[in-house]
Amino acid sequence: MTTTLKQRLQDDLTAAIKGRDELRSATLRLTLSAITKEEVAGDTARKLSDDEVLKVIAREAKKRREAAEAFAQGGRPESAERERAEGEVLAEYLPKQLSDEELAEIVRAAVAESGAAGPKAMGAVMKVVNPKIAGRAEGGRVAAEVKRQLAG
């Protein structure tokens, strides 16, 4: 039987606790708690698929990036560094992020495919782009690239 992503997180948490890796164990605990919270949200409890677990991990990683920026701007470099380190732990579980060039190429192809022109066509282009990107680039980055190409 293949192990699920959630099971991998739990196994890594056990290893981190045994290895007394405080940063890793704290990060994985918070992430697993976010996954559990997602599983019990709504009317009935359910098991999340690996794709849904990936979305939760991506959301947690984004929170870490935003918190690191906020701490850095607030003059708390040690807290910012901790958030960045937690983000790096989570990045190990996410698909490799697209480079700016790869993202631009995918968006260029989607603009051509949808025949879109002008900023009003952004939604149509995003519908084509999102399935192709699937967690390999943050939504804000994708939207900015689509806007840039539709404006130019």
N, CA, C and O of each residue as an XYZ file, in Angstrom:
608
protein
N       0.840     -1.189      0.000
C       0.000      0.000      0.000
C       0.887      1.256      0.000
O       1.872      1.329      0.734
N       0.533      2.208     -0.806
C       1.312      3.442     -0.850
C       0.948      4.315      0.342
O      -0.195      4.328      0.799
N       1.934      5.036      0.831
C       1.637      5.914      1.962
C       1.096      7.234      1.441
O       1.555      7.757      0.426
N       0.129      7.752      2.143
C      -0.453      9.034      1.760
C       0.477     10.139      2.231
O       1.383      9.913      3.033
N       0.238     11.322      1.725
C       1.026     12.476      2.121
C       0.844     12.751      3.613
O       1.803     13.087      4.307
N      -0.391     12.607      4.104
C      -0.644     12.827      5.529
C       0.137     11.820      6.366
O       0.705     12.175      7.400
N       0.167     10.574      5.925
C       0.914      9.540      6.650
C       2.404      9.867      6.649
O       3.092      9.666      7.651
N       2.898     10.372      5.519
C       4.314     10.759      5.426
C       4.627     11.882      6.425
O       5.669     11.870      7.079
N       3.705     12.854      6.531
C       3.881     13.939      7.497
C       3.939     13.383      8.918
O       4.769     13.798      9.727
N       3.033     12.428      9.211
C       2.996     11.849     10.565
C       4.275     11.063     10.856
O       4.815     11.142     11.960
N       4.760     10.304      9.868
C       5.997      9.544     10.046
C       7.181     10.483     10.254
O       8.037     10.238     11.105
N       7.224     11.569      9.465
C       8.305     12.550      9.601
C       8.232     13.257     10.951
O       9.263     13.586     11.538
N       7.018     13.491     11.443
C       6.849     14.111     12.760
C       7.427     13.190     13.835
O       8.151     13.644     14.721
N       7.106     11.895     13.756
C       7.633     10.928     14.725
C       9.159     10.932     14.691
O       9.806     10.933     15.739
N       9.732     10.934     13.492
C      11.195     10.945     13.355
C      11.789     12.234     13.925
O      12.835     12.208     14.573
N      11.116     13.362     13.680
C      11.604     14.652     14.178
C      11.567     14.700     15.701
O      12.472     15.247     16.330
N      10.519     14.127     16.296
C      10.413     14.103     17.753
C      11.524     13.225     18.333
O      12.183     13.597     19.304
N      11.721     12.047     17.717
C      12.774     11.148     18.202
C      14.148     11.787     18.039
O      15.034     11.594     18.872
N      14.319     12.552     16.959
C      15.597     13.203     16.712
C      15.739     14.531     17.439
O      16.742     15.225     17.272
N      14.751     14.888     18.239
C      14.728     16.143     19.005
C      14.916     17.375     18.114
O      15.580     18.341     18.492
N      14.314     17.315     16.921
C      14.359     18.447     15.980
C      13.146     19.325     16.275
O      12.066     19.099     15.728
N      13.319     20.316     17.132
C      12.207     21.131     17.623
C      11.504     21.889     16.499
O      10.276     21.901     16.427
N      12.284     22.518     15.625
C      11.701     23.309     14.538
C      10.820     22.437     13.639
O       9.674     22.784     13.353
N      11.364     21.314     13.203
C      10.650     20.414     12.295
C       9.400     19.839     12.970
O       8.329     19.797     12.364
N       9.537     19.397     14.221
C       8.385     18.781     14.893
C       7.284     19.811     15.136
O       6.104     19.495     14.982
N       7.649     21.034     15.514
C       6.634     22.071     15.741
C       5.920     22.414     14.433
O       4.700     22.570     14.410
N       6.678     22.529     13.356
C       6.094     22.862     12.045
C       5.148     21.763     11.582
O       4.035     22.042     11.135
N       5.590     20.517     11.687
C       4.750     19.398     11.233
C       3.511     19.237     12.111
O       2.440     18.883     11.616
N       3.653     19.498     13.418
C       2.486     19.433     14.316
C       1.420     20.434     13.883
O       0.243     20.095     13.769
N       1.851     21.677     13.644
C       0.906     22.717     13.228
C       0.241     22.356     11.897
O      -0.960     22.561     11.718
N       1.018     21.827     10.985
C       0.484     21.463      9.670
C      -0.513     20.313      9.787
O      -1.585     20.358      9.185
N      -0.170     19.298     10.549
C      -1.092     18.170     10.742
C      -2.365     18.630     11.443
O      -3.453     18.132     11.152
N      -2.230     19.577     12.363
C      -3.413     20.094     13.040
C      -4.298     20.853     12.051
O      -5.524     20.769     12.130
N      -3.687     21.594     11.117
C      -4.466     22.302     10.085
C      -5.174     21.305      9.172
O      -6.304     21.543      8.745
N      -4.506     20.185      8.874
C      -5.116     19.144      8.028
C      -6.306     18.523      8.760
O      -7.370     18.337      8.169
N      -6.130     18.205     10.027
C      -7.215     17.617     10.824
C      -8.388     18.584     10.913
O      -9.545     18.179     10.793
N      -8.088     19.861     11.122
C      -9.144     20.874     11.200
C      -9.939     20.907      9.889
O     -11.165     21.019      9.900
N      -9.237     20.808      8.778
C      -9.885     20.790      7.466
C     -10.752     19.538      7.306
O     -11.833     19.594      6.721
N     -10.268     18.412      7.830
C     -11.015     17.152      7.714
C     -12.325     17.178      8.490
O     -13.310     16.580      8.059
N     -12.348     17.857      9.615
C     -13.566     17.860     10.435
C     -14.452     19.078     10.168
O     -15.538     19.195     10.736
N     -13.989     19.983      9.304
C     -14.811     21.153      8.957
C     -15.993     20.696      8.114
O     -15.892     19.723      7.367
N     -17.089     21.387      8.235
C     -18.270     21.033      7.445
C     -19.193     20.111      8.207
O     -19.039     19.914      9.412
N     -20.156     19.545      7.495
C     -21.184     18.723      8.128
C     -20.674     17.355      8.565
O     -21.022     16.871      9.642
N     -19.835     16.726      7.712
C     -19.356     15.389      8.047
C     -17.837     15.343      7.956
O     -17.229     15.980      7.096
N     -17.246     14.581      8.855
C     -15.790     14.413      8.838
C     -15.431     13.557      7.623
O     -16.187     12.672      7.226
N     -14.268     13.837      7.045
C     -13.842     13.066      5.882
C     -12.323     13.029      5.834
O     -11.650     13.829      6.484
N     -11.789     12.089      5.054
C     -10.340     12.031      4.855
C     -10.001     12.895      3.648
O     -10.687     12.849      2.627
N      -8.941     13.682      3.773
C      -8.530     14.523      2.651
C      -7.703     13.704      1.669
O      -6.950     12.814      2.065
N      -7.852     14.015      0.384
C      -7.010     13.380     -0.629
C      -5.628     14.028     -0.564
O      -5.463     15.069      0.072
N      -4.640     13.425     -1.212
C      -3.297     14.012     -1.230
C      -3.313     15.414     -1.829
O      -2.585     16.293     -1.369
N      -4.145     15.631     -2.860
C      -4.232     16.960     -3.476
C      -4.756     17.989     -2.474
O      -4.264     19.116     -2.412
N      -5.763     17.585     -1.690
C      -6.319     18.497     -0.685
C      -5.302     18.766      0.425
O      -5.211     19.883      0.934
N      -4.538     17.736      0.793
C      -3.496     17.907      1.813
C      -2.434     18.872      1.280
O      -1.938     19.722      2.020
N      -2.086     18.740     -0.001
C      -1.115     19.653     -0.621
C      -1.596     21.093     -0.550
O      -0.808     22.004     -0.297
N      -2.885     21.298     -0.773
C      -3.437     22.658     -0.701
C      -3.302     23.228      0.712
O      -2.996     24.407      0.889
N      -3.535     22.376      1.716
C      -3.395     22.821      3.110
C      -1.930     23.176      3.386
O      -1.646     24.202      4.003
N      -1.007     22.332      2.932
C       0.422     22.599      3.149
C       0.820     23.897      2.451
O       1.559     24.703      3.015
N       0.332     24.102      1.223
C       0.643     25.328      0.479
C       0.112     26.550      1.228
O       0.782     27.580      1.303
N      -1.088     26.427      1.777
C      -1.683     27.533      2.535
C      -0.837     27.838      3.787
O      -0.601     28.999      4.122
N      -0.391     26.778      4.464
C       0.451     26.960      5.652
C       1.782     27.605      5.271
O       2.276     28.474      5.989
N       2.362     27.188      4.151
C       3.640     27.750      3.698
C       3.473     29.235      3.370
O       4.348     30.049      3.664
N       2.332     29.575      2.757
C       2.068     30.976      2.423
C       1.958     31.810      3.705
O       2.458     32.933      3.770
N       1.300     31.247      4.719
C       1.190     31.948      6.003
C       2.576     32.234      6.562
O       2.828     33.318      7.087
N       3.485     31.248      6.448
C       4.847     31.431      6.965
C       5.565     32.558      6.217
O       6.239     33.384      6.833
N       5.418     32.590      4.881
C       6.071     33.649      4.087
C       5.545     35.019      4.484
O       6.318     35.958      4.673
N       4.230     35.130      4.610
C       3.627     36.420      4.974
C       4.042     36.845      6.381
O       4.309     38.022      6.624
N       4.096     35.891      7.299
C       4.497     36.210      8.671
C       5.968     36.639      8.701
O       6.333     37.562      9.429
N       6.803     35.971      7.915
C       8.224     36.326      7.873
C       8.392     37.757      7.376
O       9.197     38.513      7.920
N       7.632     38.133      6.340
C       7.694     39.505      5.824
C       7.242     40.496      6.898
O       7.874     41.533      7.104
N       6.151     40.170      7.572
C       5.616     41.072      8.601
C       6.620     41.246      9.745
O       6.841     42.361     10.217
N       7.224     40.138     10.186
C       8.213     40.226     11.264
C       9.429     41.031     10.816
O       9.961     41.836     11.580
N       9.870     40.810      9.572
C      11.039     41.535      9.063
C      10.756     43.036      9.027
O      11.606     43.843      9.404
N       9.560     43.404      8.574
C       9.191     44.824      8.515
C       9.000     45.407      9.911
O       9.197     46.603     10.125
N       8.617     44.558     10.854
C       8.385     45.011     12.222
C       9.660     45.043     13.062
O       9.613     45.328     14.259
N      10.790     44.752     12.437
C      12.059     44.802     13.151
C      12.274     43.630     14.097
O      12.909     43.779     15.141
N      11.739     42.448     13.730
C      11.940     41.248     14.559
C      12.598     40.170     13.703
O      11.948     39.198     13.320
N      13.895     40.341     13.400
C      14.579     39.423     12.477
C      14.625     37.973     12.950
O      14.588     37.059     12.127
N      14.706     37.742     14.280
C      14.769     36.353     14.752
C      13.443     35.633     14.515
O      13.439     34.453     14.164
N      12.331     36.319     14.700
C      11.018     35.714     14.422
C      10.849     35.498     12.924
O      10.304     34.479     12.497
N      11.312     36.450     12.131
C      11.221     36.317     10.667
C      12.024     35.108     10.210
O      11.581     34.355      9.343
N      13.208     34.922     10.794
C      14.068     33.790     10.418
C      13.400     32.465     10.769
O      13.483     31.505     10.004
N      12.740     32.411     11.921
C      12.041     31.199     12.352
C      10.917     30.860     11.359
O      10.752     29.702     10.976
N      10.153     31.872     10.951
C       9.061     31.650      9.993
C       9.622     31.152      8.657
O       9.057     30.253      8.036
N      10.743     31.747      8.221
C      11.363     31.302      6.956
C      11.809     29.850      7.064
O      11.621     29.068      6.132
N      12.394     29.494      8.190
C      12.857     28.119      8.405
C      11.676     27.145      8.378
O      11.773     26.063      7.799
N      10.569     27.529      9.003
C       9.368     26.682      8.970
C       8.858     26.545      7.544
O       8.427     25.468      7.134
N       8.906     27.641      6.786
C       8.488     27.604      5.385
C       9.339     26.654      4.566
O       8.833     25.971      3.675
N      10.644     26.607      4.866
C      11.540     25.686      4.148
C      11.203     24.238      4.465
O      11.286     23.379      3.586
N      10.821     23.951      5.711
C      10.418     22.593      6.083
C       9.190     22.200      5.258
O       9.131     21.097      4.714
N       8.211     23.105      5.167
C       6.983     22.813      4.413
C       7.259     22.689      2.920
O       6.606     21.902      2.235
N       8.221     23.457      2.407
C       8.536     23.434      0.973
C       8.972     22.040      0.514
O       8.805     21.690     -0.655
N       9.528     21.247      1.432
C       9.961     19.889      1.090
C       8.788     19.006      0.659
O       8.981     18.025     -0.060
N       7.584     19.349      1.092
C       6.410     18.531      0.798
C       5.630     19.051     -0.408
O       4.700     18.396     -0.879
N       6.006     20.220     -0.901
C       5.288     20.832     -2.025
C       5.986     20.513     -3.338
O       7.189     20.255     -3.359
N       5.228     20.531     -4.443
C       5.881     20.327     -5.739
C       6.861     21.472     -5.999
O       6.708     22.573     -5.469
N       7.869     21.189     -6.822
C       8.860     22.212     -7.148
C       8.147     23.399     -7.792
O       7.337     23.225     -8.702
N       8.454     24.606     -7.314
C       7.812     25.812     -7.833
C       8.352     26.155     -9.223
O       9.522     25.927     -9.530
N       7.474     26.705    -10.045
C       7.872     27.103    -11.395
C       8.765     28.340    -11.336
O       8.587     29.210    -10.483
N       9.726     28.404    -12.252
C      10.541     29.614    -12.363
C       9.697     30.674    -13.073
O       8.653     30.357    -13.642
N      10.144     31.923    -13.041
C       9.411     32.998    -13.716
C       9.299     32.723    -15.213
O       8.270     33.004    -15.827
N      10.369     32.171    -15.801
C      10.359     31.882    -17.241
C       9.333     30.793    -17.573
O       8.577     30.917    -18.536
N       9.316     29.717    -16.758
C       8.361     28.629    -16.993
C       6.929     29.138    -16.847
O       6.058     28.797    -17.648
N       6.689     29.954    -15.822
C       5.361     30.510    -15.594
C       4.948     31.388    -16.778
O       3.824     31.283    -17.267
N       5.854     32.250    -17.236
C       5.556     33.135    -18.367
C       5.213     32.326    -19.611
O       4.311     32.699    -20.361
N       5.920     31.222    -19.838
C       5.675     30.375    -21.016
C       4.290     29.719    -20.941
O       3.570     29.680    -21.939
N       3.919     29.207    -19.769
C       2.605     28.577    -19.593
C       1.502     29.607    -19.814
O       0.507     29.316    -20.478
N       1.668     30.808    -19.264
C       0.672     31.870    -19.424
C       0.588     32.281    -20.893
O      -0.507     32.485    -21.418
N       1.744     32.406    -21.562
C       1.766     32.785    -22.980
C       0.956     31.776    -23.811
O       0.166     32.162    -24.673
N       1.163     30.488    -23.540
C       0.434     29.439    -24.255
C      -1.070     29.522    -23.960
O      -1.893     29.334    -24.855
N      -1.422     29.805    -22.701
C      -2.831     29.888    -22.318
C      -3.514     31.079    -22.977
O      -4.673     30.986    -23.380
N      -2.795     32.209    -23.089
C      -3.359     33.393    -23.747
C      -3.635     33.058    -25.212
O      -4.686     33.405    -25.750
N      -2.685     32.384    -25.846
C      -2.856     32.004    -27.247
C      -4.021     31.011    -27.393
O      -4.840     31.135    -28.303
N      -4.081     30.035    -26.492
C      -5.116     28.996    -26.541
C      -6.509     29.576    -26.362
O      -7.448     29.169    -27.046
N      -6.644     30.533    -25.439
C      -7.967     31.093    -25.163
C      -8.319     32.223    -26.125
O      -9.472     32.650    -26.180
N      -7.345     32.705    -26.876
C      -7.584     33.806    -27.813
C      -7.953     35.089    -27.097
O      -8.615     35.954    -27.670
N      -7.532     35.217    -25.856
C      -7.909     36.364    -25.029
C      -7.088     37.593    -25.384
O      -5.938     37.501    -25.813
N      -7.717     38.745    -25.192
C      -7.017     40.014    -25.387
C      -7.600     41.031    -24.412
O      -8.814     41.099    -24.218
N      -6.728     41.809    -23.811
C      -7.184     42.860    -22.895
C      -7.421     42.349    -21.495
O      -7.626     41.153    -21.287
N      -7.395     43.252    -20.533
C      -7.529     42.889    -19.120
C      -8.853     42.213    -18.760
O      -8.911     41.472    -17.779
N      -9.904     42.449    -19.522
C     -11.208     41.849    -19.201
C     -11.204     40.331    -19.402
O     -12.067     39.628    -18.877
N     -10.226     39.833    -20.166
C     -10.172     38.399    -20.469
C      -9.389     37.612    -19.417
O      -9.115     36.426    -19.605
N      -9.035     38.258    -18.327
C      -8.200     37.614    -17.311
C      -8.818     36.317    -16.777
O      -8.118     35.315    -16.631
N     -10.099     36.329    -16.492
C     -10.770     35.134    -15.970
C     -10.671     33.952    -16.911
O     -10.436     32.823    -16.480
N     -10.852     34.213    -18.215
C     -10.776     33.142    -19.215
C      -9.378     32.539    -19.247
O      -9.220     31.321    -19.334
N      -8.379     33.385    -19.176
C      -6.998     32.902    -19.212
C      -6.681     32.125    -17.926
O      -6.031     31.081    -17.979
N      -7.133     32.628    -16.786
C      -6.874     31.951    -15.507
C      -7.492     30.547    -15.501
O      -6.915     29.618    -14.937
N      -8.673     30.394    -16.134
C      -9.320     29.075    -16.206
C      -8.448     28.084    -16.951
O      -8.414     26.903    -16.604
N      -7.742     28.551    -17.972
C      -6.877     27.677    -18.762
C      -5.565     27.416    -18.020
O      -5.046     26.300    -18.048
N      -5.034     28.440    -17.359
C      -3.724     28.346    -16.703
C      -3.756     27.498    -15.433
O      -2.882     26.654    -15.236
N      -4.746     27.708    -14.573
C      -4.748     27.057    -13.254
C      -4.573     25.543    -13.277
O      -3.767     25.036    -12.497
N      -5.282     24.782    -14.128
C      -5.063     23.331    -14.119
C      -3.634     22.949    -14.524
O      -3.103     21.938    -14.065
N      -3.019     23.762    -15.382
C      -1.666     23.446    -15.850
C      -0.619     23.722    -14.783
O       0.457     23.124    -14.788
N      -0.937     24.623    -13.874
C       0.033     25.011    -12.857
C      -0.110     24.148    -11.609
O       0.888     23.735    -11.019
N      -1.322     23.882    -11.215
C      -1.646     22.973    -10.106
C      -0.658     22.974     -8.948
O       0.082     22.009     -8.758
N      -0.646     24.064     -8.168
C       0.156     24.104     -6.952
C       1.632     24.386     -7.150
O       2.389     24.402     -6.180
N       2.063     24.612     -8.396
C       3.487     24.852     -8.615
C       3.832     26.331     -8.665
O       4.989     26.699     -8.869
N       2.816     27.189     -8.478
C       3.050     28.632     -8.402
C       1.914     29.247     -7.602
O       0.770     28.800     -7.686
N       2.232     30.261     -6.835
C       1.242     30.929     -6.000
C       0.283     31.732     -6.875
O       0.682     32.310     -7.886
N      -0.975     31.759     -6.474
C      -2.011     32.452     -7.242
C      -1.678     33.896     -7.575
O      -1.944     34.355     -8.686
N      -1.103     34.609     -6.629
C      -0.743     36.009     -6.845
C       0.282     36.174     -7.953
O       0.187     37.092     -8.768
N       1.260     35.280     -7.979
C       2.278     35.310     -9.033
C       1.648     35.052    -10.392
O       1.960     35.726    -11.374
N       0.753     34.064    -10.436
C       0.090     33.703    -11.695
C      -0.745     34.879    -12.195
O      -0.657     35.263    -13.361
N      -1.559     35.449    -11.296
C      -2.429     36.571    -11.674
C      -1.602     37.751    -12.179
O      -1.982     38.396    -13.157
N      -0.482     38.038    -11.529
C       0.369     39.157    -11.948
C       0.929     38.918    -13.347
O       0.992     39.839    -14.161
N       1.331     37.687    -13.620
C       1.887     37.365    -14.945
C       0.801     37.450    -16.022
O       1.048     37.962    -17.114
N      -0.404     36.948    -15.713
C      -1.510     37.024    -16.676
C      -1.824     38.492    -16.976
O      -1.980     38.872    -18.137
N      -1.915     39.311    -15.931
C      -2.189     40.760    -16.111
C      -1.126     41.396    -16.991
O      -1.429     42.157    -17.910
N       0.129     41.070    -16.690
C       1.246     41.659    -17.431
C       1.152     41.321    -18.920
O       1.351     42.184    -19.774
N       0.848     40.060    -19.218
C       0.799     39.648    -20.622
C      -0.437     40.183    -21.346
O      -0.377     40.493    -22.536
N      -1.557     40.291    -20.629
C      -2.771     40.819    -21.275
C      -2.664     42.331    -21.498
O      -3.255     42.865    -22.437
N      -1.923     43.006    -20.649
C      -1.764     44.455    -20.794
C      -0.801     44.788    -21.940
O      -0.941     45.809    -22.614
N       0.191     43.889    -22.145
C       1.224     44.171    -23.142
C       0.861     43.767    -24.469
O       1.641     43.947    -25.405
